[in-house]
Amino acid sequence: MAKPRDDTEALQTALVRFQQHAILTGQKDLVIFEGRDAAGKDGAIKRIVEHLSIRATRVVALPKPSDRERSQWYFQRYVAHLPAAGEFVIFNRSWYNRAGVERVMGFSTPDEQETFLREVPAIEQMLVDGGLQIVKLWLDISREEQARRLDARRADPLKALKVSPLDAVAQEKWDAYTKARDEMLTRTHCREAPWTIVRTDKKREARSNIMRHLLKTLAPSHIADEAPEPDPKVLFPFSAEALDRLYR
């Protein structure tokens, strides 16, 4: 059987052309990567930025907040990292930590979590009204594949820096993460900043479809039209009905 064609190089070339256009026109783009542990965020981001401009591209992965940051308005530490004209910024996890890991692990209070879910759609609408383009991606992975990847991560010394104390409870708290995910997606999906779901059990397919989606969503038509459409079995818009297609 013939191997599936790898379109990574063609998609990366299109992303370079997109960024050339974005720099010239002053486009401001923010891509938010969220998902379960081991869902493939790092690998997908690496493929996206591999050939992009270092000066115009930033990947932001913030550590846990300091005591000073915890006393600030919750969104405050993220604001400094938002893109200016001509910049392409990726949040590798984002303010949605409050609706995910902070909720499951008890790192914030129920009142803080409720305030976040109530406020974030309005915050994102203000950012869009200010000229920011936002793409929100939820990378979904099955429980079995997550367990396999976490085991492989712990056994590989080259992946030692990817091992987190939270990995140990990802499987144990699977149902709690599922409940938090469903509420977060339902309450923060909006026309101005919609969620898109990516099924990531097959890494190569997931990465290809993410790049296709970015081009279709952010690039001008003369570039976007040359990219293949994302596979709807792998990448699809969130909706109430889409909850049934997420891993349980």
N, C-alpha and C positions, 0 to 999 in steps of 0.2 A: 504494500500500500504506500502511495506517495506521501511524503511528509507535508504538512500544511505549510503554505508559503509564509515566510517571515517578512512582514512588511515594516519592521522596526526602522530600518534605514530611511525608507521613503517617508515615513511619518515624522521622523526626527528632522529630515530635510524640510518638510513642510512647516514644522514648528520653528525652525530657524527663519524661514521666510516670513512667517507670522510675526515673529519678534522684530524683525527688521521693520515691518509695517507699523507695529505697535510703538516702537521707539520714535519713528518719524511722525506719527500722528498724536503722540502723547497719551496713548491708551493706558489705563490703570487696571490691572488684572489681579484678582485674588482667588486662589484655588485652595479650598479647605479639604484636607484629607482626614477623614474619620473612619473608624472601623474597629473591629475586635483585634485583640493582640494576635500577631502573626498573620494578619490578613494581606500583607504584601505592600503596605504603604511605602516603606523605604525603597524597595526594589522598583516600584512604579515611578516614584519621584526621581530616582537615579536615572532611569531611561529618559524621562521628560527633559531634565536639565542638562543632560550629558554634553550637548553641543551648543547650549544657549550661552549668551553673554554673561560673564561673571559680574560685570558692572551693573547690568540691568535685571539680574535674576537673584532672588534671595529665597532660601529655604529656612523657615523659622520653626524651631522645635524648642519651645521654652521649657526650662526645668520647673520644678515645683516652686510656687511663689515663696518669697521671703516673708518674714513677719511684717516688714514695712509694706510690701505689696499686698499682703492679706488685709491691711487696714485701708487700702485704696478702693475706689470704685472698681468693681470686678473687671470691667473691660479696659481699664486704664493702661495696664502693661502691654496690651495688644496694640493699642492705638499707634504707638511709636513705630510699629513694624508694618503698618499699612503701606501700600505702594503709592509712590508719587507718579507723575506723568512719565510714561515710557517704561515703567517698571512692572515686572512679573514676579509676584510673591506667592509662595506656597506655604501654607500652615500645615506642618506635619503634626497633627492634633492641634486643637484650637480652643477658643472659648467654650466649645462644646464639652470640654472636660467636666464642666460643672453638671452637665446632664447625664454623664456617663460614669467615668471612674470615680468622681467625687461622690456621686450618689450611691454607687454600689459599695464603695469602701468607707463611706461615712466621713469623708474629708470636708464636707460642708453640711450645713443644716438643711432640713426640709424647707424652711422659709427661704433660705438663700437659693435653693434649687428652683422653687416655685417662682421667685422673683426673676431669675434668669430666663426661665421658659416664657414668662410673660413679656419680658423686655426685649429679648434678642430679635424677634421679627421686626420690631420697630427700629432697632439699631441698624439692622441690615438694610432696611428700606431707606434709612437716612444715608447710608453709605452709597447705595445705588443711586439715589437722587443726587448725590454729590459727584457722580461720574465714575464710580467704581463698578467694575464688572465682577460679579461673584459667582464662582462655580463651587457647589458643595457636593462632595462625593462620599458616600458611605460604602466602604469595602466590606462585603459580607463573606463569611467563610463558614463551612460546616464544622460541627463539633469534632468530628473524626479527623478532618484535615488539620484543624488547629492543634489537636493533640499530637499529631504526627510531626508538624513543624516545630512545635515547642520542644519535643523530645530531641529532634535533630539539632536544634539551636543549642541545647544544653550539652550535646555531645561533641560539638564542633568548636575547637579552640579559636578559630578565626571569627566565630560569632559570639565570643564571650562578652563583647561590649553591647550586644543586643539583648542579653539576658537581664531581666528586671525582676525585682521581688514580686511584682504584680503578676508575673507569668504563673507563679505557683497557685494563684487562686482563679486564674482565667477559666479553667475547667470547673472548678468547685463552685464558682458563682455564675455559671453559664446562664441559668434561668433568670437570675437577677439582672444580668447584663441584657438579656433578651427583653425583659420588661422595660428597662430604662431606654433601650434603643427604640422600641416601638412608640413609647410616649414622646421621646425627643423628636423622632422623624415626623410624627403626626402633628405635633404642636408647633414645629418650627419650619415646616414646609410652606412656602408662600410663593406667589407669582414672581415677586421681585428677586428672590433668592431660593430657588427650588432645590430639593434634594434629588440626586441621581444615585441609583443603586448599581453596584458592580459585584457580580458573583466572582470570587477570586480563587476557587479551588484549583483552577488551571491558571497558573501565573502568567504564562505568555499571552494567552487569550485576554486576560484581564488588562494587562499593560497595553496591548495593542488597542483595545476598545476604549481605554481611558484617553489615549492620545487622539484617537479619532474623535471622541466626544469634545475634547478641548478645541480641536480645530473647527469642528462644526459649530461650536458655541461662541468662540472668541475671535476666530480669524475672519478676514473679509471674504466675500463670496468667491473671488477669483482664486483664493487658496483653499477655502473650505470645500468648494465644489469638487476639487480634485481628490479629496480624501474619501475613502470608502465609508459608508454608513456603519455605525456601530451595530454589532449583532444584538438584537433585542433579547436573545436568550441569555446574554452575558451582562449587558448594560441596559438599564431601562429607567424611566422616570418614576419617582415615588408617587404612590397614590394609596388610598385606603385599601384598594383591591390588591396592591403590590405587597402588602404585608403578608399575604398568603404565599408569596414566592420567596420570602426570606427564610433563612435557615432557623430551625427551632431547636 
